[in-house]
Amino acid sequence: MFQIIERRMIVPNLHELVVEAPDIAQAAQPGNFIIVRPDEYGERTPLSVADWDREAGTVTSIFMQVGGSTAKLARLKPGDSMPSCAGPLGKDTEIENFGTVLCVGGCYGIGSLYPVACALKEAGNKVYTLLEGRSSYLLYWQDRFAEVSERVIEVTRDGTAGYKGHISRLAEILTLEKIQPDLIIVNGCTFLMMKTSKVTEPMGCKTIVNMNPIMIDGTGMCGVCRLTVAGKMKFACVDGPDFNGHEVDWEEFLKRRQTYNPEEVHPLRKSGCASHF
Amino acid sequence: MAKQIDYKQRAMPKQEPFERVKNFDEVALGYTETLAQEEASRCLGCKRPFCTQGCPVAVDIPGFIQCIVDGDFAGGIRKIKETNALPAVCGRVCPQEEQCEQVCVLGKKGDPVSIGRLERFLADWEAASGATETPDIAPPTGKRIAIVGSGPAGVTVANDLALLGHEVVIYEALHDAGGVLTYGIPEFRLPKAIVKREVEYVKSLGVKLYTDYIVGKTKTIDKLGDEFDAIFIAAGAGLPWFLEIPGENLNGVYSANEYLTRCNLMKGFRFPEYDTPIKRPSNVAVFGGGNVAMDSARTALRLGADEVHIVYRRSRSELPAREEEVENAEEEGVIFDFLTLPIRLNGNEHGWLTSLECLKMELGEPDDSGRRRPVPIEGSEFIMPVDAAVCSIGNSPNPLIPMTTPGLEVGRKGNIVADEETGKTSRDAIWAGGDVVTGAATVISAMGAGRNAAKDIHEYLSKK
């Protein structure tokens, strides 16, 4: 059993989960993920690692409450435990001195982007961070990113923080901010990663995305996380999850991610207002 | 007077097909005491038994069968467990018809003795009696062995080395022990309670088991090497193979690994009681002809499919699955499309599979495997409406350890290279066995590899 050290909602519907898992904390690297199960009936849920403390032996993830198992995760309290926490899985995000790197984060990906930004900074890069969300209340960890970035840029759909609009304005924002990135790394929802890749392709700037397909075992056995990259079948759990965003077949990926949408909302049907009257 | 030879095998009671396709309970019900003793009495008790030689772990088959005849069931199970830690599993899933039963002398003129069913009978008798005996364990040697994977190979090595007094720790990547016995083989063929029982038995020998521990990632082989005197790698199956035809990434197309893991390990058939969903499509095509294909097809029927087809490019006699499993599938209503080659999967605008395009084949000249090569018949394309397809044509060995262990020799197909006799790898103090070495094979061959490796590891540790 794995002890929960902390579980709190940091912005609406996004939760920070800190688990005691000393061996995973020792091995964790930027770009990795863990697989957790909230209880014996739970789904194996892949969560990107957002932080770790090797001394305390803890691993931190940010997750969004979507279906049955994440709803259970969202109910965990410090002192509770969960039966499964396995990892760290996936290849590490490639870190070297690229020069200037733009880190783009949204949603739960803001969490997993943080260790990437830290490692890039430590490798000598000039790091700029761009956080994107529907509204300012969905952005978090700006202070953490500020410590490792030249600047933290915010983009919100409603204009309540930073630039108004979304990532499709990236080229214009980079000009205004006078940033010429050698590499762009995006962690976030599929749409953010896809949109960013689409706008950076004409710019000719290599864009790394941290893919988030459906998974079961996460150890290179079941094959459900397959996607097409540069025309070839790849498996996100062992070949990724980082891939070149310009080579991903996004349309196929989006469709595959929706395979279990009807089942995912099944537990939510029971929680609607109508069922209480 | 000489014993009257009885050439007729006693059939094992089974759930009726129309009944069993509606549930996930075990199909075969096992011999009663009377049936078991009748069947056991058929054994000629050969002085030089071919059956024992035919068994990868050399069970004393005439010995345990004589115990059944004598009504000494406790003695019988003790005899099996001298060399086989998983009798309830092997009695169910070993291909006895290619091993012990194939060489049974009775088989020359009639039916061989049903060795597997008798083995199963004793294992189930022991479980029902509630009095599982623990064999004598040698005094502690102070040597520590790490085993990667709790499937058939790993559990066999753990059993053998624990009995010899070594300290054994098993690391399992998934959340339940048993490897393919748990995630792969369905409940109706091998109930998970039985796997649990056999794993508990090995734990009762002092073996420690850590689940959710991914050697190669949570801790590398090299770091484990600092803590242990020897390592046995039995990490099992890896990435599934696909046919490499258009449309394989459509929604509704599964690898057998995914399909079976969803159902067996994650208990998708009990969604929403369990959180992991599984679809319940009405027309399913399964590609391949092995046991895993049969398991997938029969699972699809139990999930409520109206029609399940096994699409196989060769003919019935080339099916690699066990005859018993093919018969079970036929009885349950699985439709076999032999000499049929899938060439394309078509989908709708939402990315969901809607139909399968196939080509008819005929048998030509024998190929390298000695089987007649299927050749496409020109212009024989046809379309079959399907809303799910399961690709069951095999898989490569698990890649995680080869990817993270420098100096470990790996073959062309990603398999760990190990000595055929001993399982020794290219690295000092590291052995390997099972699917991670051979690619997909049988439970018993993995156990045989484990048995041989355990012997070699013990010798190595004794000299150290």
Interface residues (C-beta under 8 A of the other chain):
Chain A: D23 I24 A27 I35 R37 Y41 G42 E43 R44 G67 G68 S69 K72 P83 S84 C85 A86 G87 P88 L89 I216 D217 T219 G220 M221 C222 G223 V224 R226 L227 T228 M233 F235 V238 E252 K255 R256 Q258 T259 Y260 E263 E264 H266 P267
Chain B: A173 L174 H175 Y183 T211 D212 Y213 I214 K217 T218 K219 G236 A237 G238 L239 P240 F242 E248 N249 N251 Y254 S255 N257 E258 T261 R262 L265 M266 K267 F271 P272 E273 Y274 D275 T276 P277 H350 G351 N395 N398 P399 L400 M403
